[in-house]
Amino acid sequence: MAHLPIQCQNCGAKYKIPETFPGDFAKCKACGNKMDVNAARGAKSTAPDSEASATASHTTGGTRKPRQGTEARTGTRRKRGEEEASPKKSRRAASGSSRRSRRGADDNAEEEEEETGRRGQRKKKDNTPLILGVSLGVLAVVVVIMFMMWGDDDKTTQTKNQKAAKNDKVATKPAEDATKKAAEEAAKAKAAEAAKAEAAEAAAKKKAAKKKLDIKKVADVMTAADIFKPATLDKLPPAKDTTEEELTAINEQLDLLKEGGGLGFIRAPGKLKVIGAKMIPLAVNRLMTLDYSKVEDNQYAFAISEAIKGLTEFELAFDPARIIDEFTIKQGHTNATKVKDLHFLTRKYWQTDKSIQAHIASRAKDK
């Protein structure tokens, strides 16, 4: 039984199937791919024709036309054989056959010359690509050389430019350094001038502020109108937990201090100290109501300051302003400004006994 050769297009496995195989496709046992049986049948049907064509081409030398000289030689052999086989043929026929053979030989020679000429022409034509290739190669070499020379020129120019720039930089560096140094010095001078102006302005402001608060140096020129008026300060409120009874007791002891003598005057500072920090705001408010151009009010202010000193341990430096010491307006002005200091200390530190003790501790630590 005849078989068809078939090969799997997926894995390359080869098989042989009977020509009587009924289906159009067969399954590959290796990979399961479908193989086209009709294609195998068609390939086998065209195979004999291809083999026959190949055999004919090999026998006749392809499709090339046989030479006339070959045919003449073959005819000559055939004629000679016929003459040998038939001796009775006429000499005339033999001579005609010989002439035909010679003509075939001449034709064969001419054909060989033409073939040789054609080969020469083909050889000449084949040299053209070679010449063209050589020309292109030479041209490419020339272009490369020119490009390299142009690149070298660019590098040389670039190097020259860099050297020139470097020389210019070296030449201009001293000038640049001098300019930079001058700019720095100008900036420093400007900053120093600004700082000086700022310091002068600050000093002027400080002097103006001090002028407002300073006591006038010349006492005989001062009048009652020049004395600081503590009444311009804000009145201090009493402590938050101060009762009406405590307010009454504080005011009574302050009134006794105003008498300037007697048993009540002597005991008043001790009683005020027992009351504690609650008495300080009321005492400062009492100091703010006095007329410091009068010697009696200055003496009263000194007595109140001594009571506050006993509680806060703070030296207030009030002037006693006794009459025998020839009281002056300057002393009254000094005591009036002390009231301003006392007002500040009370508002900031002396609101409660605890705050007074903390202030005393901080002063001791500073010392």
C-alpha positions in Angstrom: 0.0 0.0 0.0 1.3 3.5 -0.9 1.9 6.0 1.8 2.0 9.8 2.0 4.9 11.5 3.8 3.7 14.3 6.2 5.5 16.5 8.8 4.0 18.5 11.7 4.5 22.2 11.2 4.6 22.8 15.0 7.1 20.3 16.4 8.6 18.9 13.2 7.6 15.3 13.8 7.5 13.1 10.6 4.8 10.5 9.8 3.6 8.3 6.9 -0.1 7.8 6.3 -1.9 5.6 3.8 -3.0 7.3 0.6 -6.5 6.0 1.3 -6.7 8.2 4.5 -10.2 9.5 4.5 -9.9 12.8 6.4 -8.4 16.2 5.5 -6.5 16.6 8.7 -4.4 14.3 11.0 -3.5 14.9 14.6 0.2 15.0 15.6 0.9 12.4 18.3 3.7 14.5 19.8 2.1 17.9 20.3 -1.5 17.4 19.2 -1.3 19.9 16.3 -3.5 19.4 13.2 -1.5 18.4 10.1 -3.0 19.2 6.6 -3.3 15.9 4.7 -4.5 17.6 1.5 -1.3 19.7 1.3 0.7 16.4 1.6 -1.4 14.9 -1.3 -0.8 18.0 -3.4 2.9 17.9 -2.7 3.1 14.3 -3.8 1.1 14.9 -7.0 3.5 17.7 -8.1 6.6 15.7 -7.2 6.8 13.5 -10.4 6.5 16.5 -12.6 9.3 18.3 -10.8 11.5 15.2 -11.0 10.8 14.8 -14.7 11.6 18.4 -15.4 14.8 18.1 -13.4 15.8 15.0 -15.3 15.1 16.7 -18.7 17.0 19.8 -17.7 20.0 17.6 -16.7 19.9 15.7 -19.9 19.6 18.6 -22.3 21.7 21.0 -20.3 18.7 23.1 -19.2 16.7 25.1 -21.7 19.8 26.0 -23.7 19.4 25.5 -27.5 21.8 22.9 -28.9 24.5 24.2 -31.0 24.4 23.9 -34.8 27.9 22.5 -34.9 26.9 19.6 -32.6 24.0 18.8 -34.9 26.3 18.9 -37.9 28.8 16.5 -36.2 26.0 14.2 -35.3 24.7 14.3 -38.9 28.2 13.6 -40.2 28.5 10.5 -38.0 25.1 9.4 -39.1 26.0 9.8 -42.8 29.2 8.0 -42.4 27.4 5.1 -40.7 24.9 5.0 -43.6 27.7 5.0 -46.1 29.3 2.1 -44.3 26.0 0.4 -44.1 25.1 1.1 -47.7 28.2 1.1 -50.0 26.1 1.4 -53.0 25.3 5.1 -52.3 26.7 7.5 -54.8 29.9 9.5 -54.2 28.0 12.6 -54.9 25.7 12.1 -51.8 28.8 11.5 -49.7 30.5 14.7 -50.9 27.2 16.6 -50.1 27.2 15.2 -46.7 30.8 16.2 -46.2 30.0 19.8 -47.2 27.2 19.9 -44.8 29.5 18.7 -42.1 32.0 21.4 -42.9 29.3 24.1 -42.8 28.1 22.8 -39.4 31.7 23.1 -38.2 32.0 26.6 -39.4 28.8 27.5 -37.9 29.9 26.0 -34.6 33.1 28.0 -34.7 31.2 31.3 -35.4 28.9 30.5 -32.5 31.9 29.9 -30.2 33.4 33.2 -31.2 30.1 35.0 -30.5 29.9 33.3 -27.1 33.4 34.4 -26.3 32.6 38.0 -27.3 29.5 37.9 -25.1 31.6 36.6 -22.2 34.1 39.4 -22.7 31.3 42.0 -22.7 29.9 40.5 -19.5 33.3 40.7 -17.9 33.6 44.3 -18.9 30.2 45.1 -17.6 31.0 43.4 -14.3 34.0 45.8 -13.7 31.7 48.8 -13.4 30.4 48.1 -9.8 34.0 47.5 -8.7 35.1 50.9 -10.1 32.1 52.6 -8.6 32.8 51.0 -5.2 36.5 52.0 -5.3 35.5 55.6 -6.2 33.0 55.8 -3.3 35.6 54.4 -0.9 38.2 57.0 -1.9 35.6 59.8 -1.6 34.6 58.6 1.9 38.3 58.5 3.0 38.7 62.1 1.7 35.6 63.2 3.5 36.8 61.6 6.8 40.2 63.2 6.4 38.7 66.6 5.8 36.3 66.1 8.8 39.3 65.2 11.1 41.2 68.2 9.9 38.2 70.5 10.5 37.8 69.0 14.0 41.4 69.6 14.8 41.0 73.2 13.6 38.0 73.6 15.9 39.9 72.1 18.8 42.9 74.4 18.1 40.6 77.4 17.9 38.8 76.4 21.1 42.1 75.9 22.9 43.3 79.3 21.8 40.0 80.9 23.0 40.3 79.2 26.4 43.9 80.4 26.8 42.9 83.9 25.8 40.0 83.9 28.2 42.2 82.6 31.0 44.8 85.3 30.2 42.1 87.9 30.3 40.8 86.6 33.6 44.3 86.7 35.1 44.8 90.2 33.8 41.5 91.5 35.1 41.6 89.6 38.5 43.5 92.4 40.4 41.0 95.0 39.1 38.1 92.8 40.1 39.6 92.1 43.6 40.2 95.9 44.1 36.6 96.6 43.0 35.3 93.9 45.3 37.4 95.2 48.2 36.2 98.7 47.7 32.6 97.5 47.6 33.1 95.6 50.9 34.7 98.6 52.5 31.8 100.9 51.3 29.3 98.4 52.7 31.1 98.3 56.1 31.3 102.1 56.2 27.6 102.3 55.4 26.7 99.8 58.1 28.8 101.6 60.6 27.2 104.9 59.7 23.7 103.4 60.0 24.6 101.9 63.4 26.0 105.2 64.6 22.9 107.0 63.5 20.7 104.4 65.2 22.7 104.7 68.4 22.4 108.5 68.3 18.7 108.3 67.7 18.3 105.9 70.7 20.4 108.1 72.9 18.2 111.1 71.9 15.0 109.2 72.7 16.5 108.1 76.0 17.6 111.6 76.9 14.1 113.0 76.0 12.4 110.4 78.2 14.8 111.0 81.0 14.2 114.7 80.8 10.5 114.2 81.5 11.2 112.1 84.6 14.3 113.8 86.0 14.0 116.1 89.1 15.0 119.6 88.3 18.5 120.2 89.5 18.1 123.8 90.7 15.9 123.8 93.8 15.4 127.5 94.2 13.8 127.6 90.7 11.2 124.9 91.4 7.7 125.8 92.3 4.7 123.8 93.5 3.6 123.5 89.9 6.8 121.6 89.1 6.1 118.8 91.6 5.0 115.5 90.2 1.3 114.9 90.8 0.6 111.2 91.9 -3.1 111.8 91.6 -2.6 111.3 87.8 -1.9 107.6 88.4 -4.7 105.0 88.2 -6.3 104.2 91.5 -5.5 100.7 92.8 -8.4 98.4 93.6 -8.4 96.6 97.0 -7.5 92.9 97.2 -10.3 90.6 95.9 -11.0 88.9 99.3 -10.9 92.1 101.4 -14.0 92.5 103.6 -15.7 95.7 104.7 -14.4 95.2 108.3 -10.8 95.0 107.0 -11.3 98.1 104.8 -12.5 100.0 107.8 -9.7 98.8 110.1 -7.1 99.7 107.4 -8.4 103.2 107.0 -8.5 103.7 110.8 -4.8 102.8 111.1 -3.9 105.0 108.2 -5.7 107.9 109.9 -3.8 107.3 113.1 -0.5 107.6 111.2 -1.6 111.0 110.0 -1.7 112.3 113.7 2.1 112.1 113.8 2.3 111.1 117.5 0.6 109.4 120.4 0.0 105.7 121.3 -2.2 105.1 118.2 0.5 106.5 115.9 3.0 104.1 117.5 0.9 101.0 117.3 -0.6 101.6 113.8 2.4 100.2 111.7 2.3 96.9 113.7 -1.4 96.5 113.2 -1.1 97.2 109.5 1.6 94.6 109.2 -0.7 92.1 110.9 -3.4 92.8 108.3 -0.9 92.0 105.6 -0.8 92.7 101.8 -4.5 93.8 101.8 -3.4 97.2 103.4 -0.9 98.1 100.6 -3.3 99.1 97.8 -5.3 101.4 100.2 -2.1 102.9 101.6 -0.8 103.7 98.1 -4.1 105.2 97.2 -3.9 107.4 100.3 -0.3 108.5 99.2 -1.8 109.5 95.8 -4.1 112.1 97.4 -1.4 114.1 99.3 -0.1 117.5 98.3 3.7 117.2 98.2 4.3 120.9 98.2 3.3 120.9 101.9 5.7 119.7 104.6 2.9 118.0 106.7 1.8 115.8 103.8 5.4 114.8 103.1 5.8 113.8 106.8 2.5 111.7 106.5 3.8 110.1 103.3 7.0 109.1 105.1 5.0 107.5 108.0 3.0 105.4 105.5 6.1 104.4 103.6 7.7 103.1 106.8 4.6 100.9 107.4 4.8 99.5 103.9 8.6 98.9 104.4 7.9 96.9 107.5 5.8 94.5 105.5 7.7 94.3 102.2 11.2 94.7 103.5 11.7 97.2 100.6 13.7 100.4 101.1 11.5 103.1 99.6 13.8 106.0 100.5 11.1 108.6 101.3 12.5 111.9 102.7 11.3 112.5 106.3 10.8 116.2 105.3 11.0 117.6 108.8 10.3 121.3 109.3 13.5 121.8 111.2 15.4 120.6 108.2 14.1 123.5 106.2 11.8 121.6 103.8 12.2 122.4 100.1 10.1 121.9 97.0 12.8 119.5 95.7 12.1 117.2 98.7 8.4 117.2 97.9 9.1 116.4 94.3 11.4 113.5 95.3 8.7 112.0 97.6 6.0 112.4 94.8 8.1 110.5 92.4 8.6 107.7 95.0 4.8 107.3 95.1 5.0 106.5 91.4 7.6 103.8 92.0 5.5 102.4 94.9 2.4 102.3 92.7 4.3 100.2 90.1 5.7 97.8 92.7 2.3 97.2 94.3 0.5 96.6 91.0 3.2 94.1 89.8 4.4 92.3 92.9 2.5 93.2 96.1 -1.1 92.0 95.6 -0.9 89.1 98.1 1.2 88.0 101.0 2.5 85.1 98.8 3.5 87.4 96.0 5.3 89.7 98.5 7.3 86.7 99.9 8.2 85.7 96.4 9.4 89.2 95.6 11.5 89.3 98.8 13.1 85.9 97.9 13.9 87.0 94.4 15.6 90.2 95.7 17.7 88.2 98.2 18.7 85.9 95.4 19.8 88.8 93.2 21.9 90.2 96.0 
